[in-house]
Amino acid sequence: MSAQNAAPSTTALAPAGSPLAPEWLAVPADLNTLHEPMWAQGVQRNDAGELAADGITVSALKEQFGTPLFVMDEADFRARARSFKDSFDEAFADICGGVDVYYAGKSFLCTAVVKWVEEEGLRLDTASGGELAVAARAGIEGARVALHGNNKSDAEINRALDMGLGRIVVDSLDELDRVAKIASGRGEQAKVMLRLTPGVHAHTHEFIATAHEDQKFGLSMAEDTTEQAGLSAAEEAVAAATSHASIDLLGLHCHIGSQIFEPDGFALAAEKLLRFLAAMQEKYSIVMPELDLGGGYGIAYTPVDTPRPAAEIAQAMAAVVRSTCADLGIKSPRISIEPGRAIVGSTTFTLYEVGTLKTVRVDAPAAGTAETAGTQPENVTHPRRYVSVDGGMSDNARPVLYDADYSAILASRTSGAAPQLSRVVGKHCESGDIVVRDVYLPEDVAAGDLLAVPGTGAYCWALSSNYNYLARPGVVAVRDGSARLIVRGETEEDLLNRDMGV
């Protein structure tokens, strides 16, 4: 039964929105309806009105696994992974024979996910020795794995060479020299791509925009940034790479940011890198057969987010690559991309149990009043309800890190109560411990109810912590009407086992 065809709702006629709510947040017509772009395909309300993941109710999940709990739809993950692979292969078939899709493991990684990725025809992008260890434990072929990172250790570089990685994405001139030295000492060639910063400013949060000049990642394409007058750091790296016998220079890489909805930034970055690649190939008489255009495709965290289908992204990027290569008179390199959030983000929701509820009064301008010369608008107080849950910033750090917005829904039942502006908060000793900053929830939400927060597959478990000694939640995968742990939740005993004074 779809969310739209769930048990008849008796939701009261929604009142006007609260003056405390952000402008983008509308009062839902029905608090019981799921906004489909935010949820996995297998998440629906059953006939009794309870949220279920692939037919398994949230109350059953809580009883078996406890809360907080990450609930991931395996079939939805696989479908999204396949969609990227199939859509990009089709769009680029006439340009370079298809696309290599690297799942960005930093968004969420465990051995089960590595196996799903490999089975769906994707490759794997890692960013640390630990992520390489997960890849090795899962048994994926090293040639299908990439290693990122702005400060790779010698041990990580050696591990990458031990595993026969398909590419090491070099982030600086210093790192290029170290990779060359280590590979030479082993009597090997390291397969290398150079990460460039094309200066493209995507429309995204400052801390997740990664292609502007003033940040830690990549080699600048701007001129006069090195000791070699007139050369950019990017060109100096190309020249240096070609001089090292132990470096196999595969090509170039860029990543312009995260949670991006508009295609303009991707198009501009692709054009700039293709023109740079063509110029370098001509100047240094080399061939760089690969170009990685990164990831950063946005997902729906709230009803106003408008993610683009994989096929639409693929066609837009293919058009730019096709026309730019024709204009330059070059053969297109093999293109690769790195979606992470766009695959795993919407496959997962976090299940919480409600605890304490508290309503406070907040001053805001009265409706219909405006500031005039010499006067101030009249203020009145409005209610804001705080709904505390049994998790918080330890399982979702994105709101405190990035001011990220999320949504939430009453999951254990439907409600006909009127909507009330609410703030879903955690149980940590921090005023910034906010899970959902603004959301309309039914007035009758009470302790013991279950809330579900969608879109938590990416960068939530991956960024989780033990702040206040909370144990990190488990991750459950649902498929074919059954649920299994793919990451076991921690226990207090796990935490104490690391305390050497015990």
N, C-alpha and C positions, 0 to 999 in steps of 0.2 A: 504494500500500500504506500503510495507516494505521500510526501508531506502535504501536498496540495489536496489530497483526497483522504486525509486523516479523519478521525472521528469528528463529528460536527462540533464546531467551536461556539461557545457562548460568550466570547470576549465582548466586554462592554464597548460602546462607542468611545473611541479614543478622544481624550480631551486635547486641547491645544498643548503644544510642546512646552516643556519647562524653559524659562529664561536662562536657566543654568546650563542647558544643553548646548553643545557646539552647533553651529549653523547647519552642518551637513547631516546631523542626526535627526531623522524624521520619526514621529510616533508611528509604530507599526500598525497597520490596519488589523492585524491578527497576531497576537504575541505567540501563538502556538505554531505558526508556519515557519518552516525552514527556508532561508534564502539559499537556493540551490548552489550558486557559484562558490559559497563558502564551505560546502560540505562534500564529503566523499559520496559517490553514487549509491553506495550500499547503506547509507544512513537515512533512516526514515522513522516516522512515528507509526506504531502498530495500531491495531483497532482499539486498544484500550487507551491510546494517547501517549504511551511511553516511548521515549526515544530508543531505537534499537539499531545496532550496527550489524549488518548482514543477518538480521533476524534475532540477534542476541540482545536482550534488553539491558539497559544500563543498570538496573537493579541487580540483575544476574551477574553482570561484570563486577559490580561493587562487592557482592557477596563472595565471589570467588577470588578476586584479586585485590580488593580494597581500593581506597582513594587516598590521594590523587592517583590518577591512572591515565597514561597516554593510550588511546585506542586507535589503531591504524588499520585501514582497510587494504589488505594485500592486493585484492583484485583491482582496486582503484589505482594503487601505486603502479602496478604492472601496466594498466591501460594508459596511464599518463606517460610512462616511460616509452611504451610502444608508439604512442602518438607522436612524440618528439622524433623518434628514430624514423618512422614511416613518413612523416610530413616533410622532414628535412631531406631525406633520401629522394623523395619524389621531386621536391622543388629544385634540388641541385643535380639531378640525374644528368642533365645535358651540359652542366657546367664543369663538374669535377667527379662525376660518377657516384655522387652521394656524399654523406657527411658522417664524420665520426662524432658520436654523442658521448661525452664524458659526464657521468653523473657526479655532481659536486658533493663528495662525501662529507664535507664540513657541515652541511645542513643537517644531516642525520646519518649515522653510520653504525651498522652492526653486521655481523657475519651473514645473517639472513638476508639483509638488504643487498649486500654484495652479490649474493647468489641470484637474487631476483634481477638485479641489474645485468649480470652476465647472461642469464637465461633469456632476457628480452633483447639481447644484441647490443647493449651499451657497453661503454668502457667506464673506468673509474678514475676520478680525480681525487688525490689526497693532498694533505697540507702539513703532515708531520710524520715522525717516526711511528707514533702510536697508530695513526690511521693506516700507515703501511703495514703495521703488525696485524691489524684487523683484515686487511686485504690478503695478506699471506695466510692467515688462519682460515680464511674462507676458501682459499685455493684458486683464486683468479690468476690467470696467466699474467706474468709481469709485463709482457709487451702491451697489455691492454690497460696499463696503469700509468698515471702521470703523478709527478710530485711538484707541488707548489711550496711557497713559503719565502718570506723576505729574510730569514735568518737561519738557513739550514745548517745544522751541525755537520761536522765531518762524519760522525756516526750515521746520520741520516743519508748523507751522500753515498757513503759506502754501502748502506743497506739498499739504496736504490739501485746501485750497480750490481750488488749481489743478486737482487731479484730480477735483473734484466729489464728494468723499466723502459717503457716505450718512449718516455720523454721526461726530462728534468727541466722545469721552467725556471730559468735563471732570472734573478730579480735585480742584480747589480753587477758592476764591473768587478768588484772585489770577489763576489761569489763566483763569477765566471772563471777567474784565475784559480780559485780553490778547487772548483770542479775539474778544471783542466789538469791541475797538479795531482789530484787524487787519482783521476782516471789514468794519467800517464804512469804514475807509480804502480798501478795494477797492470799496466800493459794493455789497457782497454781504450775504447772510444765511448764517450758519454754522448747519448742522444739529447740534444739541447734545443730548447726554444727560448727566445728572448722576450721577456715581458716588457712591453712599452707602455708609456702613458701618453696617449694621443691628445690630451688636453680637451677632451670632450666632457662637458658638464651635463650629466644626466639630471633629470628632475627627480631628485631623491634626497633623503636626509643627509646632512653634511657628513656624518660619520660612516655612511655606507656608500658614499660617492668615491670611487677609487680611480678615477682617471684624470683628476686635476693634478697640477704640478706639486702643490705643497702637501705631500703625504708620503708615507713610507714605502709605497709599492712602486716597482718598475723603474724603467730607464726613460728619461725624458727625451722627447723628440724635438724639443726646442733647441735652437742653435746656441753656441758659445756657453755651454754649461760645463765644459770640461777644460782640462789644461791644453788640449789640442784646439787652438783657436779655429773657429769656424765649423767645428764638428759638434753635433749633439752627442749626448751620452749614448743614445741609441745607435748612432752610426759608429761611434768608437767601439761599442760592444760588437757590432758586426765585424769590424775590421779585426778586432782582437780574436774573435771566435774563429775567423778564417785562418789566423796565424797559428792556431794550436792544432797539432796533429791529433791530439787526444779528444778533440771536440768535433762531433758530427752535428753541424748546424742545420736543424730541420726547418726552422722558420720562425715566425713571429707570433706573439700572443698579446691580447689586451683584454681588460675587463673594466667596463666603465662605471659599474655601480650595481646596486641591488634594488629590487622592488620598483622596476621601471615599467611603465605602461605604454609610453609613446615610442614608436620605432625610429624617430629622427636621430637619436643619439647613436643607436646601433648602426644606422646607415652611414652617418658621418665618420664614425670610427672605422668601419670597414673600408670606406673610400680612402681615408688617410693612410691606413696600413698597407693597402694594396699599392698605392702610389709610392710609398716608402720602400716596399718590398721590390717593386720594379726598378727603382732607382739604385738600390743596393746591388741587385743582381747584375745590372749593367756596369756599375762602377767597379765592382770587385770580381766580375766574371765568375759568379757563382750561381747556383740554383738552390732556392729555398722552397722545398716542395709542399710545405704545410703552413696554414694560417688559422690560428685559433681566435675566434671572436668572442670568447667568454660566455657569460650568462647574465643573470640579473633580471630575468623576466618576472613581472609582478604577479601576485595572486590576490584574491579577494579576502581581506580580513574583515571588512565591513560592507554593508549593502551598497555603498557608493563607489567601491573599488570596481574597476572594469578591466579585468585581465583579458588578454587576447589569446585566441586559440593558437595552438602550436602551428597549425597550417598557415594561419595568417602571418605569424612572425616569420616563418620559413619563406613564404613567397615574397615578402617585403625585402628580406635580406638577400635572397637570390637575385632579385631584380637589380639591386645595387651592385653586387659582385659581377653579375653578367655584363652590365653596361660599363662598369669601370674597367674590367679586363679588356673589353672590346675597344674602349677608348685608348687604353695604353698599348694595345696590340700584344698582350701577353696571354699565355695559357694560365688559366686559373689554378692556384695551388689547391691542394686538398683542404677543404674547410672542416673545422671542428668547432663544437660549441660545448658549453658547460652548464646545463640547467641543473639546479639542485632544488631550491625552494619551489619552482614551478612544477616539479614532479612530486615531491613529498609533502609540501606544505598543507594542501587541502585534503590529503588522505587521512589526516589525524585530527581528533579532538581530544581535549583534556577533560576528564570527568572529576568533578569536585563535589564534596558534601558541604552544605551550608551549615554554618555555626551561628555566631552572634550576628544580630541585626541591630542597627542603630540609625536613627534619623536625626540630622542636624539641620539648623536653619542658616541659610546663606543669603547675604545681601546681594541684591541685583536691581538695576533700574526698573521702575514700575512700567508696565506696558503703557504705551502712548505718551510717555514723557520724553523730552529731549532737552539737551543742553542748549540754553540760549545765553545771550550776552549777559554776563554778570550773575547768572544763576546756575545751579547744578541740578541735574535730573533727580527727581524724587526716588529714593531707594525703598524697596520693600524686601521682606525676607521670604525665601522660598525653600521648600524642603529638598534635601538630598539624602538619600538612604545609602548607608554603607552596609554591604552584604559581605560578611567575612566567610572565607572558605578555608579548607584544610591544607592549602598549598600556598603559592604566592611567588615571590621573586626568585625563590630557589628552583622552581620548575619553569618559570617564564621570566627571564631577565630583560626581554626586549622592551617592555613599556618603560622601565627605568633607564635603560641604555639609550633608546632611540625615540622615546615618546611614542612608541608604537600603539596604534589603536587596535582593539579586538572587539568582538561581540560575544554575547552569551545568550543562552536560552534555558528556560526551565525544562529539565530533561526527564524527570521521574514521573511527570504527569502533565496534563493540560490544565489550563486555568481560564476561567471566565472573568477574573478580576481585572480592574482597570490598570493601565500601565503606570508605573511610577519610575521616575528617573533614579537610577541606581549606580553605585560605584562598587564593583566587585574587587575586594581587597584580600590580601593574604594575611598570614598569622605571624609575620616577622616583625621584629622591633625596629621598623623603619617607616616613616610617614610616606615614603615613596613606594612602598610595597603595594603596588596597584596592578591588578590583573586586567581589568577592563575599566577604563577611565569613565566612560559614559555609556549606559545602555538602559533601555526601558525593559523592566521586568514586571511581572504581575505584582500587585499590592500584597497578595496573600503568600508570597514566598516566605518560607519559615524554616527554622532549624530542622535539619534532617532531610530537606529536599536535596535533589541532585541537580547541579548545573553543568552544562556542557559548553566549553569554549572552543569553537572551530578554528581551523587554520594553524594548529600548533605543531605540525610535523617538522617544520624547519626551524632550527636555531633555538628551540625551547629545551628539549632534552639535551641537545648538544652543549648548551650554555648552562646547564643546571649545576647547582652547587649544594653544599651541606650547611649553608648559613643557618645559625641558631641550632646546629646539629639536627636538622631535618634530614631524614634519609631520602635519597633521590627516588622518584617513582619508577615503577616498572613500565615497560612498553608491551602491549598486547597486540598481536596481529589477529584479525578476524578474517575467516575465509570459509565459504561453504557451510555456514551455520555453526562453525566452531571457533573457539578462541584459544590461542596459545601464547605463552610468554616468549618474546624474542629478546628481551632484555629484562633480567630479573630485577625487581625493586630491591633497594638496599634495606637492611635491617639495622637497628641500633647496635647489634652485635658486630655487624660489618664495620661500623664506624669505630667501635671500641677496639677492634682487633688491630687497628693502626696506631693506637695510643700505646707507646712503648712504656708508659708508666704503669699500665694495668698489669 
